[in-house]
């Protein structure tokens, strides 16, 4: 059973559910994803480097729409600007922002 604190909006980072990769069934991940609830997943085996610098170098000049997690406000920016927030802590004062995975797949991998 999930603690009700995970269903609050906006979500405090300390309330974000955390799982080891091997302990998170896909149906549970989809449950959180469908509600827009962030999830921290640890112990993932990844090939290559997928840090902010990778996305800035590989896709930095692509224009995307980001979503403010607290307000739902949409904002147009470049991939480089979005990922620089993680490196430089720039823009964090105006909320938490996200790129939706489906947008990344559509814009980057299906073109």
PECOR-V691804 format. One record per residue. N is the residue number from 1. PHI is phi as a letter, one per 30 degrees, with the letter a starting at -180 (* if undefined). Layout:
[[N PHI] [N PHI]]
//
This chain:
[[1 *] [2 d] [3 d] [4 d] [5 d] [6 d] [7 c] [8 d] [9 b] [10 d] [11 c] [12 d] [13 e] [14 d] [15 c] [16 d] [17 d] [18 b] [19 b] [20 d] [21 e] [22 d] [23 c] [24 c] [25 d] [26 e] [27 d] [28 d] [29 e] [30 d] [31 e] [32 d] [33 e] [34 d] [35 c] [36 i] [37 d] [38 d] [39 b] [40 c] [41 c] [42 c] [43 i] [44 c] [45 c] [46 c] [47 c] [48 i] [49 c] [50 b] [51 d] [52 e] [53 d] [54 d] [55 d] [56 d] [57 d] [58 d] [59 b] [60 e] [61 c] [62 d] [63 d] [64 b] [65 c] [66 c] [67 b] [68 d] [69 d] [70 d] [71 c] [72 i] [73 d] [74 c] [75 b] [76 d] [77 a] [78 c] [79 e] [80 e] [81 d] [82 d] [83 d] [84 d] [85 e] [86 d] [87 d] [88 c] [89 h] [90 d] [91 i] [92 d] [93 d] [94 c] [95 j] [96 c] [97 b] [98 b] [99 c] [100 d] [101 e] [102 d] [103 d] [104 d] [105 d] [106 d] [107 d] [108 c] [109 c] [110 c] [111 d]]
//
